[in-house]
Amino acid sequence: MVQTGSALLRRRSGIVGIVFVAFLLPYQNRGVCGQEASGDESNSSNIQQPLQVPERSVKEKSVDLFQASVLPILAARCYRCHSSQAAEPEAGLLLDSALGLATGGETGRVVVPGHPEESLLIEAILSEDNPMPPDERLSQLEITTLTNWIALGAEDPRGASATVEITDPDYTLARQYWAFRPVEEQVIPPVQNEAWPSNTIDRFVLAKLEQNGLQPAPVASARTLLRRLYFDVTGLPPTPGEVAEFEKDSSDAHYAKVVDRLLDSPRYGERFAQLWLDLVRFAETEGFEYDREMNGIWRYRDYVIQSFNNNKPYNQFLMEQLAGDEMAPNDFEHRIAAGFLRLGAVRRNAGNQKVASSRNEVLTERTDIVGSVVLGMTIGCARCHDHKFDAIPQQDYYRLQAYFAASVEDDVSMQDDAQAKARQKRTAELEREIDELKATIANLDGAAEETARLQIAELEAQIPPPGPTICSITNEFEPEPVTHLLRRGDPNLPGPVVGMQTPGVVTRENSCATNNSTTPRTNLAKELTRPDHPLTARVMVNRIWQHHFGSGIVSTANDFGKNGSGPSHPELLDYLANRFVSSDWNIKTLHREILLSNAYRQSSQSADNFAGTSVDPANRLLWRFSRRRLSGEEIRDAMLSVSGELNLGMAGASILLPVEQQLIDQLYKPTQWEVTANPQEHNRRSVYLMSKRNLRLPFMEVFDQPSAQTSCASRVQSTHARQSLELLNGDISNRLAESFARRLEQECESTHGRVELAYQLIASRFPTDKEAEISRCFIERFGLSEFALAMFNVNAFLYVD
């Protein structure tokens, strides 16, 4: 028998009362702050009097109960069949508006305020023959909530439609913030030192320096500049021959030719792709407990590399990733690009899955990454409440999420039908044999059981691997996807329905949210890549600037909001953003303009370090070039290069290197880490190594490789003991030191020649007399291999000036 709401409330109140009294018993003879009560009435004035709270009206209680509990129940359990979003509302009943609830459906009025016993809504949910909802009965608490709400008068503060609760703020003032203002044409500033600027970038930089009483550093030496350029553009060191050639002719014209040659090199795409892969938290597994591999997702990595090498316009690059499956559903490249929206970690729960929660996590990942990568905004802060710093109300977060409401995983086979059917047939045969053997194991023991298990393992090894697959997404519009504003970000507390729209502060005026689109993400991509968008070009220009100078014009590259840093050179940022868009979003053109500037070609040593550090200790104004430490990928690739072991093969499935067995044993399935059989493949560039969320290569992890859990806008640069231990004792460094020593031995006959070649390969310069003497003594005492290992540990190798 179902208890009435009031009876249940009386019972619950009694229980709460008992607990409350029990809690107070130890304190019944104590005054405030736990002091013993004296019983002296003269002290009664010191006892804090209880706050007198006015009794809330019945109507107010009913409204509060509706907002906090009733509306989430209706949205989660009833809207699917009884709302304006349903294809054909059942019985003509609409529960997503006050008018619909009050009017009722084909059977008449469903709620009688003050009388739950006369309300068809309560009758329907309590029915034994045809309960509503039909798939899963309401819980006792949900029934009680609805009953009490009706008993209190069934107050419904909504208007005629479910979205009437949402009111947009006035964005006029918020749009005055620098990041939300239109990108404007800039006046090129005058400078006093007309001889220094080589292009317009230099004029903006020098003008700021002169305003602050600073002067730029002199030009870096030819060897230093070339090594810097090679690592920035290709991620690899120059050869001694390339250094010698540039030292003979380091003129502006020759330098420009070297820049163009490196930007046209396939190594450029491999280097710059790492920046993008960090941003989009690229990994090839889903994370969490199972860390399941996403078959074929490595093709997305190759797509990024090839896109940069082909100088694909940035707006097209974004369009394909956000909506490639909508734009060209039968084109493999576009489907691969859309894998961008599959890169977030995914929770695969066994048994009783929380479907709504898991789905919400996926949509959250897709929404947040667009906010971080494309807009450079902390959009995710508005998931549970209005943004605390920026003009992003909670409804704007869910309007952005609405673009992804129809998106679902889609693994696209690249096999033809005959190949796919043959694989399915063979897989079915093997699985049948495996099932038959498993059924017999329970009746076996000893040697017979062990034999059966070995047979099962052999059969499982024969299951053909999945055919070539594209890890992508697609849209499903049946049932029609609906996006609710989630109260406190909880999928169990759905609020009003929202339409698709980008955040209002960066959306063109008079734009309206809508749900009527069969290409929602294409619409989103077009909106984000419109030429006059205030954020998209600025954000990407800032990332490219950061890549070359170590810090962006906006140092918080993923946060252009009020809680981030302001731009050090706002006019320069707008100038470059305009140039970027007017050049048809040409990424290489922007690289080239930065690399040809004298600001980039400065030495890391200023003529007046004292003045620079006093005025601008963080070097935001660029009075010198900032020295930087190589990333883990650059260190490994450089060791491979100087040792002569580097395999420059491109593309293809990722490489799994040997790692300690104890790390493999910690995986959910140790078979997930099957080392690549061909040892020559182990010497591929680091960008092609397997990126597994639950097992990062120790070498990469110790050198600050990000975890791929969230977007990484800038690598941390740390220096600690574990790095030295890895370089001195690690398998990678010791193996490559042996190869480096063999190369020195083969190419030079004398110790003197070997020392000179080692320094040219490691530091792109000759050793000083003191370095040469120390090196010769070291080799005589410890051998050439130990010397090669020591050279991997010198600062001249690990840092770029």
Secondary structure, DSSP 8 states (H G I E B T S, - for coil): ----HHHHHHHHHHHHHHHHHHHHGGGTTB-GGG-B----GGGGGGS----------HHHHHHHHIIIIIHHHHHHHTTTTSSTTSSS-GGG---SSHHHHHH-BTTB----TT-GGG-HHHHHHH-SSS-SSSSS---HHHHHHHHHHHHTT------SSTTTT------TTGGGSGGGS----------S-TTS-SSHHHHHHHHHHHHTT-----B--HHHHHHHHHHHHTSS---HHHHHHHHH---HHHHHHHHHHHHTSHHHHHHHHHHHHHHTT--SB--TTT--B-TTTHHHHHHHHHHHHTT--HHHHHHHHHHHHHH-TT-HHHHHHGGGGG-S------SS--HHHHHHHHHHHHHHHHHHHTS-S-GGGGSSSS-SSSS--HHHHHHHHHTTTTEEEEEEE-S-HHHHHHHHHHHHHHHHHHHHHHHHHTT--HHHHHHHHHHHHHHHHHS----SEEEEEEE--SS---EEEEGGG-TTSEEEEE-B---GGGS-TT---B---S-HHHHHHHHHT-TT-SSHHHHHHHHHHHHHHSS-SSSSTT--STTS---SSHHHHHHHHHHHHHTTS-HHHHHHHHHTSTTTTB-SS-TTHHHHHHH-TT-TT-SS---EE--HHHHHHHHHHHHT--B---SSS-B-----HHHHHTSSSGGG----S-GGGGGB-GGGB--BTTB--HHHHHTT---SSS--SS------HHHHHHHHH-HHHHHHHHHHHHHHHHH-SSHHHHHHHHHHHHHSS---HHHHHHHHHHHHHH-HHHHHHHHTTSHHHHEE-
